[in-house]
Amino acid sequence: MVLSIYNGRGIYMYELIQVSEKSYYIQSPAKIGLYRLNDTDVCLIDSGSDKEAGRKVRQVLDANGWHLTTIYNTHSNADHIGGNKYLQTQTKCRIFAPGIDCDFTRHPLLEPSFLYGGYPVKDLRHKFLMAQESDAEYLTNEALPDGFEIISLPGHFFDMVGYRTPDDTVYLADCLSSIETLDKYRISFVYDVESYLNTLETVKSLKAKTFVPAHAEASDKIDALAQYNIDRVLETAELIISLCCEPLCFEAILQKIFTAYNLTMNFEQYVLVGSTVRSYLSWLKDTGKISAKFEANLLLWERL
């Protein structure tokens, strides 16, 4: 879930791009991985943003005479599981998702509810934040095709994972944003800042024939982009600390961040950026960089 792309309305051609002997991706708002298991059977890594994305994927499958056996979701953000329901209905494929994200995939109302912190207003109950339900199973190593490897990538979302294929392609889900996106929007969605930074450090050291991030260009090197993402996280943390030179409530901090980053607030951005800022505040408090106190029935944050 990259804030800008997640809410984008751009047109994508769903072009099939081969990156290794049996590994491909389908160009879409969040890249959809495809691995050819044999001459006729394929599996997907994620399924796109909605039913229409599922239709586009089905057209790619039919054009190549491929049968979809399985979808392996990286995590449960709606732009990665939105095609699940359509494709499962059409092909009877199995779907696997990791940990807590499997529960969100089964019960998509959990995502806008989590982001909002209560029952979400109607403005948040739409396909960009709430996919259709799909019959997902918990991801295990035993569920993978021969030679596949699960790569744990927590931080962006609860139990997000990536996958390494037998021909050494690594699908990195949402653990990286492109330089262009970060330069324009400055902040990307993060659930657990400490875990996210640890994930980025891990990604920096990975080696593979090809890396396929969901929201950045495929490449044979990923370390520089990982460091750029780390730098932006630390930049945002420093901004929040600087804003808390005097005691501020969450809403005041959020308003100042929107102003500093020249963002426009609406319901979607309020919950996406807002959830991320709350995660930063938790991390900064837990690491002793800011304090929290209750005063006049307000929760106030202040740098130490």
Stockholm file with secondary structure:
# STOCKHOLM 1.0

chainA/1-304         MVLSIYNGRGIYMYELIQVSEKSYYIQSPAKIGLYRLNDTDVCLIDSGSDKEAGRKVRQVLDANGWHLTTIYNTHSNADHIGGNKYLQTQTKCRIFAPGIDCDFTRHPLLEPSFLYGGYPVKDLRHKFLMAQESDAEYLTNEALPDGFEIISLPGHFFDMVGYRTPDDTVYLADCLSSIETLDKYRISFVYDVESYLNTLETVKSLKAKTFVPAHAEASDKIDALAQYNIDRVLETAELIISLCCEPLCFEAILQKIFTAYNLTMNFEQYVLVGSTVRSYLSWLKDTGKISAKFEANLLLWERL
#=GR chainA/1-304 SS CCHHHHTCCCCCCCCEEECSSSEEEECSSSCEEEEECSSSEEEEECCCSSHHHHHHHHHHHHHHTCEEEEEECSCCCHHHHTTHHHHHHHHCCEEEECHHHHHHHHCTTHHHHHHHTSSCCGGGCSTTTCCCCCCEEECCGGGSCTTCEEEECTTSSTTCEEEECTTSEEEEEEEEECHHHHHHHCCCCCSCHHHHHHHHHHHHTCCCSEEEEEESCCBSCCHHHHHHHHHHHHHHHHHHHHHTTSCEEHHHHHHHHHHHTTCCCCHHHHHHHHHHHHHHHHHHHHTTSEEEEEETTEEEEEEC
#=GC SS_cons         CCHHHHTCCCCCCCCEEECSSSEEEECSSSCEEEEECSSSEEEEECCCSSHHHHHHHHHHHHHHTCEEEEEECSCCCHHHHTTHHHHHHHHCCEEEECHHHHHHHHCTTHHHHHHHTSSCCGGGCSTTTCCCCCCEEECCGGGSCTTCEEEECTTSSTTCEEEECTTSEEEEEEEEECHHHHHHHCCCCCSCHHHHHHHHHHHHTCCCSEEEEEESCCBSCCHHHHHHHHHHHHHHHHHHHHHTTSCEEHHHHHHHHHHHTTCCCCHHHHHHHHHHHHHHHHHHHHTTSEEEEEETTEEEEEEC
//
